[in-house]
Amino acid sequence: MSIWSRLVKAHIKKLEETCTSEVIDFMLLESGLGRDDDGTVKVTSIGDLSRYLDTLENYLGVLYRDRAEVIFNSIIESGWQDQKVSDQLDQDLAIKLEEQARLTKKLESLNR
């Protein structure tokens, strides 16, 4: 299970306190995420996580997104014991930063 799947899994546990399974399944479908045969949500990148958060905000509101971000932050800040997870987090964040840098350069060239 990826780090991103673990974060979404932790949030879904909390979300189940206030939302029905139909709402949760709809949110996953709308964010382009699916489940494995064992029911685990498949989240493979920080991009998937970002779409999940955007979907929460669009359909349930900013409060739900903020709560999800708090859950994600607390898990990340508590630290990961598994070195593979830490490496995956570092690698995915580096890729996302590279994408943002390319987009910034394109935007700067368009503004000229």
N, C-alpha and C positions, 0 to 999 in steps of 0.2 A: 504494500500500500504506500502510495507517495505521501510526502509531507502535506501536499495540497489536499489530498483525500482525507487525511487525518484532521486537518483544520475544518473542512466542511462537515465531516462526521461529528466533530465536537459541537459545531454550531447547530446541526440538525437535531441533536439530542436536546438542546436548549429550545429550539424552535418547536419541537413536538409538544412543549408545555402550553403553547398558545395557538398552534395551527393544526389542522387536520392533516392526515396523510395525503389526502387529495390535493391540498394546497401545496404541500411540500413537493409532491411529485410534479405538479404543474410548474413550480418554480425551477425544478431541475430540468424539465423539458424545455422551458423557455430560455434557460441559460445554456442549452446545448449539452447538458451533462446527462449521463446515463448511469445505470447500475450494473455491476457484475452479476454473475449468476448467484452469488452469495448475498446480494443486496448492497454491497459496498459501492458507494458513489465513486465513479471514475473521474478524477480530477488530475490531469497530467502536467499542468503548467500554471504559472502565475497568471497567464492570460485567461485560463479557465476560471481561476479564482476571481479575477477581476470581473468577468462576465457574470459570475454568480452574484457578486456584490451589487453590480449594476441592476440585475434583475430584481434582487430584493428591494432595492430602492425604488425602482419603477413601479412595482406592483404592491409592495407593502409599506413603503415610505422610508424616509431618512432614518427614523428611529430604529427600524429593524437593521438597516445597514450599519448604523453606529454600534448597535449591540453586537453584531457579528464581528466588526473590526475590533471591539474591545476583547471579545473572546479570542480572536486570532492573535492579537497583541500579547495577551496574558500568556498564551501557550508558547509563543515564540520567545518572549522575555524570560520565561521560566527556564529556558534552555533545553536543548535536545541532547539526550545521552548517547544517541546513536550517531556515530560519525558519518555513516552513509547519508542520513537525513540532513545533517549539517552541510555536507558536500553538495547535496542536491539543492538545498536552499541557496547556497552561495552561487552555484552554477546558474540556476534559473534567474536569480536576481541580476547576475552579470549580463545574461542575455537580454533581460528586460531593459537594463541601463543602456546597452549597446543600441537597442531598437529606439529608445528615446533620444539618444544622441544623433542617430541618423535622421530621425524625424525633425529634430531641432535644426540640423544643418539644411535640410530641405526647406523648412519654413523660412530660415534666414535667407536662402537663395531666392525664394519666391518674393520676399519682401524687398529685394533690391531692385 
